[in-house]
Amino acid sequence: MATHVYSSHLIWDGSTGVGYRAYSRDHQAVTPPAADELRLSADPHFRGNEQLMNPEQLVVLAASSCQLLSFLAVAARAGVDVLGYEDDACGAMDDTDSPIRIGTIDLSPAVRVATGTDPDKVLALIEQAHNECYIANSLNTVVTVTATVHTR
């Protein structure tokens, strides 16, 4: 049995001595060995920089990306020719919940497949991918997938 370990490095500089309303929420992160740096902040609702990604968006993006990668894997193994995939994902956080958390993530992939591909088979593979998605399985959040299938 293998254990996979994922690491990241986060950096923030500033001062909270200026008070809650004034300190910068902007920070940087890298995920070694990748050298690309992500610039992040808090959600603007929590006094963050709207020009930067925030952790809540990253959770939604992680669920969307994992669904895509899981689907491509099961489709390839099933011999289904996927030609395109787009997802408009949305996560919702109700700040009246206790504890506050992202309660739902809705994935809405539009999948383009080769002519002659059975759409029902594609939908079944999307469901299989959802069941195998590492991120969705790791979250204490309802993740739904509502897909549409288009043939070329």
Beta strands, then each sheet from edge to edge (+ up, - down):
strand 1: 9-11
strand 2: 27-30
strand 3: 37-40
strand 4: 82-87
strand 5: 90-93
strand 6: 102-107
strand 7: 109-113
strand 8: 142-145
strand 9: 148-151
sheet 1: 1+ 2- 3+
sheet 2: 4+ 7- 9-
sheet 3: 5+ 6- 8-
end
